[in-house]
Amino acid sequence: MSEIEVSNKPSPKRKLASRVRNVHMLILVLVLALVTATAAMIITDIASDASEELARFYSIEAVGRFSIHASQETALVRDVSRSAAIINWFADEENPAKKAAAFDEIMKYAGTLQSANVYFGINKSLNEYSINSGIPFADFIPFDKINPADAYNDWYYNCIRSTHEYAFNIDIDKVTKVPRFWINYKVMEDDNLVGVICSGIALDEMIDCLFSQYNTENVMGYIIDKNGFIQMDSAPSNFHFDEKGKPGNNIRAVCPDPVFVSAIDKYLTNIGDIFNMSSQAEVIKLNKNYYGYVSIAPVTNMDWSVVTFFNNGALYSIKKFFPLLIIMLSAFLIYMLASSIFMHWLVFRPVNHLTNSLSASNFYIGEIFGCNRDDEIGILAQTIQRMRDRLSTYNAELLRAARERERLIRIDQLTEIPNRRNFDERLPLEWGRAIRTKTPISILILDLDYFKDYNDTYGHLQGDKALQVIAKIFAQELKRTSDLVARWGGEEFAILLANTDFNGAYDVAERIREKVENLQIQVEGLVSKVTVSIGINCLIPTSNNLLEEFIHHADMALYTAKREGRNRVCLYNGVQL
């Protein structure tokens, strides 16, 4: 701002001049007050809008961090709950062979979970297990009984009563006494509940991930359940558990402002089920509170929400305008017209341009006004530019992470071929296409012969290597992009061949069988061999055929191949080719 020169030459003492000067000064003071009030209103509105958006941003950011932190763990717990070995043992707990298979499966997953502990309860016996990664099989025993009268066991009964596959809760780990965020998944055998399996993330770790970037003087964040009870607090010192080991604070006690209490009551009442991707954050302006705004953002795939209180005084305070008022008064006393034009071109016009350039319609793509300026507006514009760039980068990272998670849940991590979920999604599509086009569809179910003995002989690491090598052979023998091979589970695989009759399916199966039979797998300088048994079913389906029977008949053919000596291919009609 250029300095304005003021003449110090004394003026003639004239009454009229004095009166005009006094009246003029009075008018200037009134104009200054009006201009100052107008400026304050404009800037207050801008600060209010910015505060509202920042409150919304903080809550949405916390939701995103929460989802990223919990989604991978949730996917792993879900995979454990759907493991065939674990389901079989939960349904038949006293069977030692099933118990050994389930132990191996649990140990495999325990090393990948964020928590080294795997908790589960078995429905029939109400035995409760707490398993650490790396424990010996001899310690694979229950440590407690699930007592429905004990409040510490609410996690189990809340999960089995849930209308969804899973449920979340926060309480204190019975074994380690560490507060944790728990992911509980039902274990189902067909449509029958056989137990619940869960894993817990340390609560301190979750809170640090969600709220460590907060300045608690200006921003306070909470995670609440559908009843309004606080599950996480950005100020851990304010968070406590009641005598039953449950989070005891209610969000209504944090802010007794009637506007907030009314809004949160209405919000919680309208929660019917878990939130989906279309659920939006709400921002509420408070009446009398240190924090001027509060944002409530739903957490996708849960019935929990993020509540963020934002102090709008962090952006705007009337005290900041005192120096400006003095400067404007001096400027109005000397040159009213010049000051008017000066303020218009230097302050109000650029601020309006900056505000217009930040409209919601072009916030991420339009050019922000003032980035090339070297004044305060330029600094503000550059700050907003950097914030926008970080937001764009963060959104891109979220999108990449979501796409990668979507890919990983359909790929078997060991063999890097499609998994059972991928196969189950693809099979109904090809089945429907075969019905419409009246073309044959074939399914091959393959099982490695005596693979448990192979693992016992060479070890599970060598067994994993053999599965990887053999999976590559399966994939290499499929020549069409429409063909699909997937890991069915354990050492069992499935191949889907669209528009392929019995002869074509048999040719593929026999090539695979011969390749596997002739395969030599190196084991510490030695050569190991593996064979495969294959069951085939082929059908030109109609709407009267059942997809489940189609798969079951292929499975029957596989058992025929095993019964007749293994290392062979059998068709569903029982004839070995």
C-alpha positions as a printed NumPy array, in Angstrom:
array([[  0.   ,   0.   ,   0.   ],
       [  1.568,   3.273,  -1.118],
       [  1.964,   5.979,   1.488],
       [ -0.356,   9.005,   1.068],
       [  1.256,  12.378,   1.631],
       [ -0.64 ,  14.846,   3.85 ],
       [  0.   ,  18.567,   3.739],
       [  0.879,  20.162,   7.111],
       [  0.198,  23.765,   5.991],
       [ -2.225,  25.416,   8.47 ],
       [ -5.682,  26.356,   7.181],
       [ -7.24 ,  29.83 ,   7.588],
       [ -9.407,  30.135,  10.668],
       [-12.812,  30.629,   9.232],
       [-16.076,  29.783,  10.952],
       [-17.72 ,  28.558,   7.795],
       [-14.719,  26.42 ,   6.934],
       [-14.667,  25.127,  10.469],
       [-18.341,  24.295,  10.346],
       [-18.016,  22.624,   6.959],
       [-14.993,  20.731,   8.182],
       [-16.807,  19.591,  11.299],
       [-19.95 ,  18.592,   9.405],
       [-17.812,  16.944,   6.749],
       [-15.892,  15.033,   9.412],
       [-19.181,  13.935,  10.986],
       [-20.439,  12.735,   7.616],
       [-17.125,  10.982,   6.973],
       [-17.335,   9.24 ,  10.329],
       [-20.862,   8.072,   9.53 ],
       [-19.765,   6.908,   6.061],
       [-16.762,   5.191,   7.607],
       [-19.01 ,   3.444,  10.116],
       [-21.328,   2.365,   7.299],
       [-18.462,   1.175,   5.116],
       [-16.863,  -0.584,   8.059],
       [-20.143,  -2.292,   8.939],
       [-20.649,  -3.327,   5.308],
       [-17.111,  -4.668,   5.094],
       [-17.575,  -6.565,   8.353],
       [-20.823,  -8.11 ,   7.072],
       [-19.226,  -9.18 ,   3.797],
       [-16.17 , -10.663,   5.463],
       [-18.323, -12.26 ,   8.154],
       [-20.41 , -13.94 ,   5.467],
       [-17.268, -15.154,   3.713],
       [-15.786, -16.392,   6.989],
       [-19.12 , -18.006,   7.878],
       [-19.248, -19.844,   4.557],
       [-15.608, -20.873,   4.912],
       [-16.201, -22.04 ,   8.501],
       [-19.189, -24.109,   7.375],
       [-17.177, -25.741,   4.61 ],
       [-14.192, -26.372,   6.897],
       [-16.451, -28.002,   9.48 ],
       [-17.849, -30.213,   6.717],
       [-14.351, -30.921,   5.37 ],
       [-12.952, -31.974,   8.759],
       [-15.789, -34.453,   9.336],
       [-15.628, -35.878,   5.79 ],
       [-11.837, -36.182,   6.086],
       [-12.233, -38.1  ,   9.362],
       [-14.787, -40.413,   7.686],
       [-12.326, -41.06 ,   4.864],
       [ -9.463, -41.798,   7.245],
       [-11.724, -44.06 ,   9.306],
       [-12.851, -46.   ,   6.222],
       [ -9.314, -46.432,   4.884],
       [ -7.963, -47.551,   8.265],
       [-10.763, -50.03 ,   8.979],
       [-11.683, -51.349,   5.525],
       [ -8.615, -53.526,   4.992],
       [ -8.946, -55.075,   8.451],
       [-12.673, -55.624,   7.84 ],
       [-11.948, -57.383,   4.54 ],
       [ -9.414, -59.689,   6.229],
       [-11.815, -60.581,   9.07 ],
       [-14.524, -61.247,   6.497],
       [-12.188, -63.598,   4.607],
       [-11.402, -65.447,   7.834],
       [-15.123, -65.82 ,   8.597],
       [-15.708, -67.337,   5.164],
       [-12.845, -69.826,   5.318],
       [-14.135, -73.35 ,   4.714],
       [-11.709, -74.827,   7.248],
       [-12.859, -72.458,   9.987],
       [-16.553, -72.915,   9.178],
       [-16.205, -76.71 ,   9.245],
       [-14.461, -76.655,  12.622],
       [-16.914, -74.181,  14.186],
       [-19.715, -76.563,  13.166],
       [-17.837, -79.604,  14.561],
       [-15.589, -78.261,  17.334],
       [-14.578, -81.649,  18.756],
       [-13.221, -82.972,  15.429],
       [ -9.377, -82.955,  15.776],
       [ -8.701, -82.949,  12.022],
       [-10.983, -79.979,  11.461],
       [ -9.472, -78.241,  14.435],
       [ -5.964, -78.663,  12.988],
       [ -7.067, -77.326,   9.618],
       [ -8.776, -74.352,  11.268],
       [ -5.666, -73.668,  13.37 ],
       [ -3.509, -73.51 ,  10.24 ],
       [ -5.988, -71.157,   8.591],
       [ -6.191, -68.861,  11.632],
       [ -2.404, -68.693,  11.951],
       [ -2.176, -67.711,   8.285],
       [ -4.548, -64.811,   8.779],
       [ -3.252, -63.787,  12.223],
       [  0.002, -62.647,  10.65 ],
       [ -1.798, -60.302,   8.264],
       [ -4.195, -58.619,  10.697],
       [ -3.277, -55.296,  12.32 ],
       [ -3.833, -56.932,  15.689],
       [ -1.814, -60.037,  16.493],
       [ -4.874, -61.416,  18.292],
       [ -7.808, -63.258,  16.773],
       [-10.9  , -63.562,  18.978],
       [-13.826, -65.821,  18.3  ],
       [-16.728, -67.503,  20.002],
       [-18.331, -70.795,  18.94 ],
       [-22.104, -70.741,  19.075],
       [-22.797, -74.346,  20.034],
       [-20.402, -74.607,  22.987],
       [-20.149, -70.851,  23.795],
       [-16.399, -71.397,  24.094],
       [-14.402, -68.163,  23.718],
       [-10.917, -68.227,  22.21 ],
       [ -8.138, -65.608,  22.153],
       [ -5.408, -66.668,  19.739],
       [ -2.068, -64.902,  19.278],
       [ -0.022, -65.189,  16.11 ],
       [  2.626, -67.885,  16.511],
       [  1.162, -69.829,  19.451],
       [  1.674, -73.614,  19.461],
       [ -1.217, -75.911,  18.594],
       [ -1.275, -77.177,  22.168],
       [ -2.407, -73.718,  23.353],
       [ -5.282, -73.654,  20.857],
       [ -7.885, -73.966,  23.63 ],
       [-10.749, -71.762,  24.901],
       [ -9.883, -69.255,  27.599],
       [-13.427, -68.497,  28.744],
       [-17.129, -69.17 ,  28.289],
       [-19.471, -66.62 ,  26.729],
       [-21.965, -65.742,  29.424],
       [-25.064, -63.899,  28.133],
       [-25.508, -62.298,  31.551],
       [-22.048, -60.7  ,  31.402],
       [-22.078, -57.237,  29.755],
       [-18.552, -57.838,  28.483],
       [-20.044, -60.398,  26.091],
       [-22.494, -57.97 ,  24.484],
       [-20.2  , -57.845,  21.431],
       [-21.095, -61.462,  20.637],
       [-24.867, -61.194,  21.063],
       [-25.09 , -57.806,  19.358],
       [-23.302, -59.305,  16.355],
       [-25.523, -62.393,  16.078],
       [-28.627, -60.207,  16.438],
       [-27.44 , -57.869,  13.707],
       [-29.25 , -58.003,  10.365],
       [-25.86 , -57.774,   8.663],
       [-22.869, -60.087,   8.42 ],
       [-20.867, -57.901,  10.742],
       [-21.008, -55.513,  13.677],
       [-18.598, -53.054,  15.253],
       [-18.026, -52.095,  18.873],
       [-15.49 , -50.536,  21.216],
       [-14.615, -52.019,  24.562],
       [-11.634, -53.183,  26.608],
       [ -9.796, -56.335,  25.535],
       [-10.432, -58.931,  28.248],
       [ -6.944, -60.424,  27.855],
       [ -4.644, -57.435,  27.205],
       [ -6.851, -54.802,  28.941],
       [ -6.242, -52.5  ,  25.957],
       [ -9.209, -50.489,  24.584],
       [ -9.863, -51.614,  21.012],
       [-12.096, -50.96 ,  18.033],
       [-13.562, -54.389,  17.242],
       [-14.637, -55.797,  13.874],
       [-16.984, -58.747,  14.495],
       [-18.046, -61.082,  11.659],
       [-20.586, -63.88 ,  11.733],
       [-19.391, -67.35 ,  10.761],
       [-22.147, -69.097,   8.828],
       [-22.506, -72.709,   7.67 ],
       [-25.044, -72.407,   4.896],
       [-27.776, -70.374,   6.649],
       [-26.861, -71.49 ,  10.168],
       [-24.814, -69.368,  12.569],
       [-21.906, -71.345,  14.001],
       [-19.967, -68.533,  15.682],
       [-18.483, -65.052,  15.563],
       [-14.861, -64.13 ,  14.759],
       [-13.324, -60.74 ,  15.388],
       [-10.163, -58.662,  15.398],
       [ -9.456, -55.442,  17.268],
       [ -7.46 , -52.333,  16.366],
       [ -5.924, -50.44 ,  19.278],
       [ -8.173, -47.479,  20.086],
       [ -5.228, -45.1  ,  20.572],
       [ -4.013, -45.975,  17.079],
       [ -7.442, -45.251,  15.557],
       [ -7.805, -41.933,  17.378],
       [ -4.323, -40.842,  16.329],
       [ -5.087, -41.717,  12.705],
       [ -8.393, -39.813,  12.71 ],
       [ -7.667, -36.735,  14.797],
       [ -3.895, -36.219,  15.186],
       [ -3.988, -33.348,  12.67 ],
       [ -6.625, -31.464,  14.7  ],
       [ -5.847, -28.316,  16.662],
       [ -8.132, -29.082,  19.604],
       [ -8.357, -25.38 ,  20.443],
       [-10.315, -24.828,  17.238],
       [-11.536, -28.301,  16.205],
       [-12.974, -31.163,  18.259],
       [-13.91 , -34.505,  16.699],
       [-15.992, -37.446,  17.921],
       [-17.16 , -40.815,  16.596],
       [-20.654, -41.653,  17.884],
       [-22.929, -44.685,  17.524],
       [-26.573, -44.592,  16.465],
       [-27.62 , -43.894,  20.081],
       [-25.334, -40.873,  20.419],
       [-22.726, -42.516,  22.671],
       [-19.176, -41.357,  21.989],
       [-16.992, -44.188,  20.707],
       [-13.871, -42.081,  19.987],
       [-12.768, -38.601,  21.107],
       [-10.076, -36.393,  19.567],
       [ -9.178, -35.451,  23.164],
       [ -8.393, -38.889,  24.684],
       [ -8.245, -37.409,  28.197],
       [-12.008, -36.746,  27.997],
       [-12.826, -40.323,  26.976],
       [-13.694, -42.982,  29.543],
       [-15.387, -46.367,  29.946],
       [-18.202, -47.126,  32.37 ],
       [-18.23 , -49.943,  34.927],
       [-19.312, -52.407,  32.211],
       [-16.325, -51.58 ,  30.037],
       [-18.429, -49.577,  27.53 ],
       [-17.88 , -45.999,  26.29 ],
       [-19.915, -43.905,  28.722],
       [-20.136, -40.341,  27.326],
       [-23.083, -39.07 ,  25.276],
       [-22.575, -36.429,  22.603],
       [-25.49 , -34.39 ,  24.   ],
       [-23.462, -33.735,  27.153],
       [-20.573, -32.319,  25.124],
       [-22.674, -29.506,  23.667],
       [-25.924, -28.645,  25.508],
       [-26.781, -25.978,  22.908],
       [-30.536, -26.502,  22.212],
       [-29.969, -26.15 ,  18.451],
       [-27.417, -28.955,  18.51 ],
       [-29.433, -31.192,  20.852],
       [-32.514, -30.826,  18.642],
       [-30.524, -31.501,  15.474],
       [-28.682, -34.528,  16.86 ],
       [-31.924, -36.011,  18.242],
       [-33.556, -35.68 ,  14.819],
       [-30.48 , -37.09 ,  13.072],
       [-30.206, -40.136,  15.356],
       [-33.947, -40.817,  15.14 ],
       [-33.748, -40.986,  11.34 ],
       [-30.99 , -43.622,  11.35 ],
       [-32.712, -46.751,  10.091],
       [-29.873, -48.941,   8.881],
       [-26.208, -48.616,   7.966],
       [-25.299, -45.598,   5.856],
       [-24.574, -45.992,   2.166],
       [-22.409, -43.983,  -0.217],
       [-25.24 , -41.505,  -0.887],
       [-25.478, -40.414,   2.759],
       [-24.402, -36.774,   3.13 ],
       [-22.815, -34.691,   5.887],
       [-24.92 , -32.076,   7.711],
       [-23.556, -28.733,   8.963],
       [-25.351, -26.896,  11.806],
       [-24.755, -23.325,  12.981],
       [-24.842, -23.105,  16.762],
       [-26.381, -20.245,  18.748],
       [-24.281, -19.741,  21.853],
       [-21.182, -21.852,  21.861],
       [-17.432, -21.447,  21.617],
       [-17.601, -23.631,  18.53 ],
       [-19.774, -21.82 ,  16.008],
       [-20.4  , -24.788,  13.693],
       [-20.848, -28.529,  14.017],
       [-20.793, -31.065,  11.188],
       [-22.299, -34.573,  11.357],
       [-21.02 , -37.002,   8.704],
       [-22.219, -40.623,   8.379],
       [-19.638, -43.416,   8.128],
       [-20.359, -45.577,   5.084],
       [-21.33 , -49.223,   5.794],
       [-21.863, -48.451,   9.508],
       [-24.493, -46.802,  11.667],
       [-21.803, -44.629,  13.289],
       [-21.151, -40.952,  12.524],
       [-18.363, -38.384,  12.817],
       [-19.276, -35.193,  14.731],
       [-16.886, -32.238,  14.293],
       [-17.109, -28.941,  16.19 ],
       [-15.329, -26.019,  14.486],
       [-14.481, -22.654,  16.065],
       [-15.348, -20.067,  13.423],
       [-13.476, -17.511,  15.525],
       [-10.305, -19.141,  14.216],
       [-11.076, -17.517,  10.851],
       [-12.758, -14.274,  11.903],
       [-12.576, -11.861,  14.856],
       [-13.782,  -8.261,  15.071],
       [-10.547,  -7.322,  16.844],
       [ -8.675,  -7.884,  13.618],
       [-10.496,  -4.916,  12.095],
       [ -9.321,  -2.249,  14.588],
       [ -6.115,  -1.388,  12.651],
       [ -8.1  ,  -1.299,   9.406],
       [-10.663,   1.027,  10.992],
       [ -7.964,   3.508,  12.051],
       [ -6.361,   3.444,   8.611],
       [ -9.71 ,   3.923,   6.892],
       [-10.616,   6.834,   9.205],
       [ -7.375,   8.628,   8.373],
       [ -7.881,   7.97 ,   4.68 ],
       [-11.496,   9.255,   4.759],
       [-10.442,  12.481,   6.56 ],
       [ -8.013,  13.323,   3.739],
       [ -9.423,  12.005,   0.503],
       [-12.926,  10.535,   0.632],
       [-13.278,   9.937,  -3.081],
       [ -9.763,   8.633,  -3.541],
       [-10.169,   6.337,  -0.54 ],
       [-13.454,   5.029,  -1.883],
       [-11.892,   4.12 ,  -5.214],
       [ -8.765,   2.886,  -3.477],
       [-10.662,   0.503,  -1.186],
       [-12.875,  -0.663,  -4.001],
       [-10.007,  -1.603,  -6.32 ],
       [ -7.552,  -2.796,  -3.726],
       [ -9.778,  -4.77 ,  -1.332],
       [-13.379,  -5.397,  -2.231],
       [-12.994,  -6.085,  -5.93 ],
       [-10.169,  -8.681,  -5.516],
       [-11.983, -10.326,  -2.576],
       [-15.12 , -10.686,  -4.695],
       [-13.078, -12.102,  -7.566],
       [-11.43 , -14.533,  -5.175],
       [-14.809, -15.582,  -3.751],
       [-16.299, -16.03 ,  -7.228],
       [-13.323, -18.109,  -8.344],
       [-13.93 , -20.429,  -5.371],
       [-17.503, -21.295,  -6.315],
       [-18.483, -24.934,  -5.832],
       [-18.99 , -25.47 ,  -9.569],
       [-15.344, -24.891, -10.484],
       [-13.486, -25.271,  -7.188],
       [-11.304, -28.144,  -8.412],
       [-10.867, -27.109, -12.043],
       [-11.043, -23.319, -12.279],
       [ -8.151, -20.91 , -11.825],
       [ -8.064, -19.268,  -8.403],
       [ -7.959, -15.505,  -8.631],
       [ -4.978, -13.702,  -7.1  ],
       [ -2.35 , -16.477,  -7.012],
       [  0.118, -14.214,  -8.824],
       [ -0.395, -11.316,  -6.388],
       [  2.244, -10.431,  -3.792],
       [ -0.164,  -9.086,  -1.15 ],
       [ -2.364, -10.656,   1.529],
       [ -4.987, -11.659,  -1.038],
       [ -2.227, -13.382,  -3.006],
       [ -1.072, -15.234,   0.121],
       [ -4.671, -16.288,   0.858],
       [ -5.19 , -17.376,  -2.764],
       [ -1.912, -19.336,  -2.733],
       [ -2.882, -20.967,   0.569],
       [ -6.248, -21.998,  -0.86 ],
       [ -4.482, -23.229,  -4.023],
       [ -2.218, -25.457,  -1.924],
       [ -5.206, -26.717,   0.073],
       [ -7.064, -27.466,  -3.16 ],
       [ -4.03 , -29.334,  -4.548],
       [ -3.796, -31.405,  -1.374],
       [ -7.511, -32.152,  -1.529],
       [ -7.214, -33.212,  -5.174],
       [ -4.234, -35.434,  -4.372],
       [ -6.031, -36.903,  -1.366],
       [ -9.166, -37.613,  -3.419],
       [ -7.035, -39.251,  -6.129],
       [ -5.311, -41.406,  -3.497],
       [ -8.684, -42.41 ,  -2.075],
       [ -9.867, -43.397,  -5.558],
       [ -6.706, -45.406,  -6.255],
       [ -6.969, -47.117,  -2.876],
       [-10.624, -47.991,  -3.505],
       [ -9.811, -49.443,  -6.923],
       [ -6.904, -51.424,  -5.516],
       [ -9.094, -52.817,  -2.708],
       [-11.723, -53.75 ,  -5.289],
       [ -9.076, -55.623,  -7.293],
       [ -7.517, -57.362,  -4.29 ],
       [-10.789, -58.787,  -2.988],
       [-11.23 , -60.659,  -6.274],
       [ -7.666, -62.052,  -6.573],
       [ -6.223, -64.937,  -4.569],
       [ -3.194, -63.448,  -2.817],
       [ -1.108, -66.644,  -2.927],
       [ -1.569, -67.796,  -6.534],
       [ -2.426, -64.389,  -8.064],
       [ -5.309, -65.879, -10.021],
       [ -9.024, -65.058,  -9.499],
       [-10.456, -66.213,  -6.177],
       [-13.739, -67.926,  -5.242],
       [-15.582, -64.604,  -5.012],
       [-14.499, -63.674,  -8.551],
       [-15.587, -67.091,  -9.819],
       [-18.951, -66.895,  -8.033],
       [-19.628, -63.498,  -9.639],
       [-18.647, -64.642, -13.127],
       [-20.406, -68.028, -13.193],
       [-24.032, -66.728, -13.087],
       [-23.24 , -64.323, -15.928],
       [-21.876, -67.07 , -18.185],
       [-24.727, -69.373, -17.137],
       [-27.294, -66.766, -18.174],
       [-25.471, -66.132, -21.449],
       [-25.455, -69.891, -22.236],
       [-29.219, -70.056, -21.596],
       [-29.866, -67.116, -23.928],
       [-27.563, -68.325, -26.732],
       [-28.362, -72.069, -26.238],
       [-24.639, -72.902, -26.189],
       [-22.836, -75.434, -23.987],
       [-21.008, -74.391, -20.827],
       [-18.439, -76.55 , -19.038],
       [-17.018, -76.488, -15.53 ],
       [-13.908, -78.324, -14.322],
       [-13.237, -78.858, -10.634],
       [ -9.607, -79.786,  -9.963],
       [ -8.098, -81.096,  -6.749],
       [ -4.418, -81.829,  -6.128],
       [ -3.966, -85.451,  -5.057],
       [ -2.682, -86.154,  -1.541],
       [ -1.693, -82.538,  -1.139],
       [ -1.899, -82.716,   2.646],
       [  0.788, -85.425,   2.526],
       [  2.803, -83.142,   0.236],
       [  2.582, -80.329,   2.783],
       [  3.45 , -82.693,   5.63 ],
       [  6.478, -83.964,   3.678],
       [  7.906, -80.747,   2.28 ],
       [  6.359, -78.098,   4.483],
       [  3.686, -75.484,   3.912],
       [  6.067, -73.026,   2.262],
       [  6.95 , -75.583,  -0.395],
       [  3.24 , -76.409,  -0.653],
       [  2.494, -72.748,  -1.329],
       [  5.211, -72.72 ,  -3.995],
       [  3.678, -75.799,  -5.63 ],
       [  0.245, -74.135,  -5.647],
       [  1.721, -71.063,  -7.339],
       [  3.506, -73.099, -10.031],
       [  0.459, -75.284, -10.73 ],
       [ -1.879, -72.249, -10.847],
       [  0.319, -70.787, -13.609],
       [ -0.059, -74.019, -15.594],
       [ -3.84 , -73.821, -15.255],
       [ -3.843, -70.229, -16.468],
       [ -1.462, -70.958, -19.383],
       [ -3.671, -73.753, -20.699],
       [ -6.669, -71.431, -21.074],
       [ -6.403, -69.883, -24.545],
       [ -9.47 , -67.65 , -24.616],
       [-10.074, -64.451, -22.713],
       [-13.546, -65.729, -21.815],
       [-12.09 , -68.771, -20.005],
       [-11.644, -68.402, -16.242],
       [ -9.585, -70.301, -13.678],
       [-10.003, -69.572,  -9.972],
       [ -8.754, -70.924,  -6.704],
       [-11.802, -72.665,  -5.209],
       [-10.231, -73.134,  -1.791],
       [ -7.135, -74.815,  -0.363],
       [ -5.72 , -77.083,  -3.066],
       [ -8.968, -77.111,  -5.051],
       [ -9.423, -75.068,  -8.233],
       [-12.246, -74.471, -10.719],
       [-12.204, -73.674, -14.439],
       [-15.131, -72.168, -16.35 ],
       [-15.28 , -72.726, -20.136],
       [-18.026, -70.843, -21.977],
       [-19.324, -72.21 , -25.31 ],
       [-17.39 , -75.465, -24.773],
       [-18.748, -79.021, -25.076],
       [-17.621, -82.214, -23.298],
       [-14.886, -82.943, -25.858],
       [-13.419, -79.452, -25.635],
       [-13.554, -79.496, -21.855],
       [-11.959, -82.929, -21.763],
       [ -9.1  , -81.783, -24.042],
       [ -8.36 , -78.889, -21.71 ],
       [ -8.573, -81.108, -18.624],
       [ -6.316, -83.788, -20.086],
       [ -3.686, -81.248, -21.147],
       [ -3.684, -79.829, -17.649],
       [ -3.503, -83.282, -16.051],
       [ -0.525, -84.257, -18.231],
       [  1.287, -80.969, -17.62 ],
       [  0.876, -81.334, -13.853],
       [  1.902, -85.008, -13.955],
       [  5.064, -84.163, -15.887],
       [  5.843, -81.121, -13.72 ],
       [  9.012, -81.306, -11.675],
       [  9.056, -78.991,  -8.67 ],
       [ 12.462, -78.307,  -7.164],
       [ 12.744, -78.846,  -3.397],
       [ 16.22 , -78.088,  -2.011],
       [ 17.974, -79.863,  -4.869],
       [ 15.401, -82.642,  -5.074],
       [ 12.459, -83.04 ,  -7.429],
       [  8.901, -83.402,  -6.183],
       [  5.81 , -84.326,  -8.147],
       [  2.131, -83.625,  -7.809],
       [ -0.87 , -85.025,  -9.684],
       [ -4.338, -83.676, -10.126],
       [ -7.809, -85.229, -10.313],
       [-10.413, -83.462, -12.427],
       [-14.19 , -83.661, -12.556],
       [-16.068, -82.275, -15.578],
       [-19.665, -81.328, -16.133],
       [-21.009, -79.902, -19.4  ],
       [-24.515, -78.746, -20.197],
       [-26.565, -76.679, -22.614],
       [-28.641, -75.112, -19.848],
       [-32.25 , -74.055, -19.914],
       [-34.257, -72.044, -17.437],
       [-35.312, -75.342, -15.814],
       [-31.737, -76.249, -14.869],
       [-30.247, -75.245, -11.529],
       [-26.797, -73.73 , -11.344],
       [-26.153, -75.407,  -7.977],
       [-26.792, -78.852,  -9.509],
       [-24.452, -78.006, -12.379],
       [-21.63 , -77.388,  -9.903],
       [-22.601, -80.345,  -7.703],
       [-22.452, -82.772, -10.632],
       [-18.949, -81.59 , -11.497],
       [-18.005, -82.162,  -7.866],
       [-19.464, -85.689,  -8.078],
       [-17.301, -86.337, -11.148],
       [-14.249, -85.179,  -9.167],
       [-15.027, -87.609,  -6.346],
       [-15.42 , -90.38 ,  -8.942],
       [-11.943, -89.553, -10.289],
       [-10.499, -89.741,  -6.779],
       [-12.343, -92.955,  -5.96 ],
       [-11.057, -94.624,  -9.111],
       [ -7.418, -93.96 ,  -8.335],
       [ -6.768, -90.199,  -8.768],
       [ -4.608, -88.556, -11.465],
       [ -7.428, -88.861, -13.98 ],
       [-10.264, -86.999, -15.622],
       [-13.882, -88.051, -15.116],
       [-17.074, -86.761, -16.678],
       [-20.251, -86.315, -14.703],
       [-21.812, -89.476, -16.224],
       [-19.206, -91.44 , -14.298],
       [-17.254, -92.609, -17.323],
       [-13.507, -92.137, -17.135],
       [-12.036, -91.009, -20.506]])
